[in-house]
């Protein structure tokens, strides 16, 4: 199998979903709408807290930055899960199973579309925060790349795990695309330090990559310190979870394909 042929198949799968987006402006609008609404709500909340909280006043954009980075993870998850469920909704998995497309190429296309969807969804909100609240996420500099990539990979891991469960249990499990990512939100320390959690929950939180990312974001914004220990912890955990989620999806896909279930999945 040549690399160029594999790349063409991955691009063809991404192109299919890009055509879907191009032909449906409400889908594109929805991707940008929710991050923008969240940013506006938390922006006003942040402005209020700046006058009533010394902790937030030390870094006025800490809550805005948190909600924007949270949307990176959320959109990364949905970008994978929705790209897969689009194939289920259109009854297209059976066709893909008899095409030259390899399962790992399908995964690569889903991850590529997740990146496109996340950019379309989050960047307008990032741009809107600049004139509204005089806060630019780009002021974080190079660490922003580290935060963004780690949260994208966390979203990919959740999205692949959810896609595997949907493939195994059918579209009745599609709500997991939203349930799973919000289940880890309280333990990710998005808007508060992990130290505020009960003692018995803190080890569970530290086992999640987003907890390291958001603690690192606050350390940078409040103390002007990039925590390499938190960065390396997030990278290591993300690699483990992404490999496990990818293996689960590929295994589930292999079993479904061998049993001919892909021809009827989604019905």
HELIX and SHEET records of a PDB file:
HELIX    1   1 UNK A    3  UNK A   22  1                                  20    
HELIX    2   2 UNK A   25  UNK A   50  1                                  26    
HELIX    3   3 UNK A   54  UNK A   57  1                                   4    
HELIX    4   4 UNK A   62  UNK A   89  1                                  28    
HELIX    5   5 UNK A   93  UNK A   97  1                                   5    
HELIX    6   6 UNK A  103  UNK A  133  1                                  31    
HELIX    7   7 UNK A  137  UNK A  140  5                                   4    
HELIX    8   8 UNK A  142  UNK A  169  1                                  28    
HELIX    9   9 UNK A  171  UNK A  173  5                                   3    
HELIX   10  10 UNK A  176  UNK A  185  1                                  10    
HELIX   11  11 UNK A  194  UNK A  196  5                                   3    
HELIX   12  12 UNK A  199  UNK A  206  1                                   8    
HELIX   13  13 UNK A  209  UNK A  223  1                                  15    
HELIX   14  14 UNK A  228  UNK A  258  1                                  31    
HELIX   15  15 UNK A  261  UNK A  263  5                                   3    
END                                                                             
